[in-house]
Amino acid sequence: MAEREARESVLAADSLTVVLGLGSPIMGDDGLGLAALDHLRREWDFEPAVELVDGGTWGMNVLPIIETAERVLLLDAIRTGDRPGTTVVIERWALPRYLGAKLSPHQVDLRDVLALAELRGTLPRDTVAIGLEPERVEMEHGLSAPVRAGMTDLLDRVVERLREWGHRPCPGEVTSDA
């Protein structure tokens, strides 16, 4: 039994897992997903089966990325009404309720992308959003103090989920923020 589980874990780790950073760095805490993605790139090493993707505010352009993955981990600022900087983990079944605040009425939001993937039967079974409650989402560069303070817990949760999915992230050589 343990041998079968180990084999399944290795097989699972060989399929593509996409870590998709979302948001806009010029909108304060909305840039969290991209900032977290940058930390992962600088502080961790991943096997080729884990792809770190800057989804920014691409809207429907991220659909093919989501549809070709076996697993998707979304990094984003997520409003739940909790204290700013609080870590939020939302499993696939609850995603549409929390994600997708539009910055403009013309922008395609993440709910639209996930709904289309679901309708087409291509939304990966293993899809999760991990983020932090934002303090402010307004025209401003940089993250608020509570969101910066929550970054370590957020990254720990991301690495933990990747390990649960059978990946083996390793701490890398940390580079400076220069």
C-alpha positions as CSV (number, residue, x, y, z in Angstrom):
1,M,0.0,0.0,0.0
2,A,2.8,2.5,0.9
3,E,4.6,1.7,-2.4
4,R,1.4,2.4,-4.4
5,E,0.9,5.7,-2.6
6,A,4.6,6.7,-3.2
7,R,4.2,5.8,-6.9
8,E,1.0,7.9,-7.2
9,S,2.8,10.8,-5.5
10,V,5.6,10.6,-8.0
11,L,3.2,10.4,-10.9
12,A,1.2,13.4,-9.5
13,A,4.4,15.5,-9.1
14,D,5.3,14.8,-12.8
15,S,2.1,16.4,-14.0
16,L,2.0,20.2,-14.5
17,T,1.2,22.3,-11.5
18,V,0.8,26.0,-12.2
19,V,1.3,28.6,-9.5
20,L,-0.5,31.7,-11.0
21,G,0.3,35.1,-9.5
22,L,-2.5,37.5,-10.1
23,G,-3.1,41.2,-9.5
24,S,-1.8,44.7,-10.3
25,P,1.3,46.1,-8.6
26,I,0.1,49.6,-9.1
27,M,-3.1,49.0,-7.1
28,G,-1.6,48.6,-3.6
29,D,-2.4,45.2,-2.0
30,D,-3.8,43.9,-5.3
31,G,-0.2,43.3,-6.3
32,L,0.1,40.6,-3.6
33,G,0.0,37.7,-6.1
34,L,2.9,39.0,-8.1
35,A,4.9,39.9,-5.0
36,A,4.4,36.4,-3.6
37,L,5.4,34.9,-7.0
38,D,8.6,36.9,-6.9
39,H,9.4,35.7,-3.4
40,L,8.8,32.1,-4.5
41,R,11.1,32.6,-7.5
42,R,13.9,34.1,-5.3
43,E,13.6,31.8,-2.3
44,W,12.6,28.4,-3.5
45,D,13.7,25.9,-6.2
46,F,11.0,23.8,-7.9
47,E,11.1,20.8,-10.2
48,P,10.1,21.4,-13.8
49,A,6.6,20.1,-13.1
50,V,5.9,23.3,-11.1
51,E,5.5,26.4,-13.3
52,L,5.4,29.8,-11.8
53,V,3.4,32.1,-14.0
54,D,2.8,35.9,-13.8
55,G,-0.9,36.2,-14.6
56,G,-1.0,39.8,-13.7
57,T,-4.3,41.3,-14.9
58,W,-4.4,39.2,-18.1
59,G,-8.1,38.3,-17.8
60,M,-9.2,35.6,-20.3
61,N,-5.6,35.2,-21.5
62,V,-4.9,33.0,-18.5
63,L,-7.6,30.5,-19.6
64,P,-5.2,28.3,-21.7
65,I,-2.7,28.2,-18.8
66,I,-5.4,27.0,-16.4
67,E,-6.9,24.5,-18.8
68,T,-3.5,22.8,-19.6
69,A,-2.6,22.3,-15.9
70,E,-3.3,19.3,-13.7
71,R,-3.3,21.5,-10.7
72,V,-3.7,25.3,-10.2
73,L,-2.7,27.3,-7.2
74,L,-3.8,31.0,-7.5
75,L,-2.0,33.7,-5.6
76,D,-4.1,36.8,-5.0
77,A,-5.4,39.4,-2.6
78,I,-8.7,37.9,-1.4
79,R,-11.4,39.9,0.3
80,T,-13.3,38.0,3.0
81,G,-13.9,40.8,5.5
82,D,-11.2,39.4,7.8
83,R,-8.4,41.5,9.4
84,P,-5.9,42.8,6.7
85,G,-2.9,40.4,6.3
86,T,-4.9,37.3,7.4
87,T,-4.1,34.3,5.3
88,V,-7.0,33.0,3.2
89,V,-7.2,29.5,1.6
90,I,-10.1,28.9,-0.7
91,E,-10.7,25.5,-2.2
92,R,-12.1,25.0,-5.7
93,W,-15.7,24.6,-4.8
94,A,-15.8,28.0,-3.0
95,L,-13.7,30.1,-5.4
96,P,-16.5,31.9,-7.3
97,R,-17.8,33.5,-4.1
98,Y,-14.5,35.2,-3.1
99,L,-12.4,36.0,-6.2
100,G,-12.6,38.5,-8.9
101,A,-13.1,42.0,-7.8
102,K,-12.9,44.1,-11.0
103,L,-10.8,47.2,-11.1
104,S,-12.9,48.5,-14.0
105,P,-16.3,47.6,-15.5
106,H,-14.5,46.6,-18.7
107,Q,-12.1,44.1,-17.1
108,V,-12.6,40.4,-17.3
109,D,-12.3,39.0,-13.8
110,L,-11.0,35.7,-12.5
111,R,-14.6,34.5,-11.8
112,D,-15.3,34.7,-15.5
113,V,-12.2,32.7,-16.4
114,L,-12.9,30.0,-13.8
115,A,-16.6,29.8,-14.8
116,L,-15.6,29.3,-18.5
117,A,-13.1,26.6,-17.6
118,E,-15.7,24.9,-15.5
119,L,-18.3,25.1,-18.3
120,R,-15.8,23.6,-20.7
121,G,-14.9,20.9,-18.2
122,T,-11.3,21.9,-18.1
123,L,-10.9,23.5,-14.6
124,P,-8.5,21.2,-12.8
125,R,-9.9,19.2,-9.9
126,D,-7.1,20.4,-7.8
127,T,-7.5,24.2,-7.8
128,V,-7.0,26.4,-4.8
129,A,-6.5,30.1,-4.1
130,I,-4.2,31.2,-1.4
131,G,-3.9,34.8,-0.5
132,L,-4.1,37.5,2.1
133,E,-6.9,39.8,3.1
134,P,-5.9,43.2,1.6
135,E,-5.9,46.4,3.6
136,R,-6.1,48.7,0.6
137,V,-6.7,48.3,-3.1
138,E,-6.2,51.7,-4.6
139,M,-3.8,53.4,-7.0
140,E,-0.6,53.1,-5.0
141,H,2.6,51.2,-5.6
142,G,3.6,48.6,-2.9
143,L,1.9,46.4,-0.3
144,S,0.5,47.6,3.0
145,A,2.3,46.7,6.3
146,P,-0.2,44.0,7.3
147,V,0.0,42.3,3.9
148,R,3.9,42.4,4.0
149,A,3.7,41.0,7.5
150,G,1.5,38.1,6.3
151,M,3.8,37.2,3.4
152,T,5.8,34.5,5.3
153,D,2.6,32.6,6.4
154,L,1.3,32.9,2.8
155,L,4.5,31.4,1.3
156,D,4.5,28.6,4.0
157,R,1.0,27.7,3.0
158,V,1.9,27.6,-0.7
159,V,4.9,25.4,-0.1
160,E,2.8,23.1,2.1
161,R,0.1,22.7,-0.6
162,L,2.7,21.9,-3.2
163,R,4.1,19.2,-1.0
164,E,0.6,17.8,-0.4
165,W,0.3,17.6,-4.2
166,G,3.5,15.5,-4.3
167,H,6.1,18.2,-5.3
168,R,9.4,18.7,-3.5
169,P,10.1,22.4,-3.2
170,C,13.5,23.1,-1.8
171,P,14.7,26.3,-0.2
172,G,17.0,28.1,-2.7
173,E,19.7,30.6,-2.3
174,V,18.0,33.8,-1.2
175,T,18.8,36.7,-3.4
176,S,18.6,40.3,-2.2
177,D,15.6,42.7,-3.0
178,A,18.0,45.1,-4.7
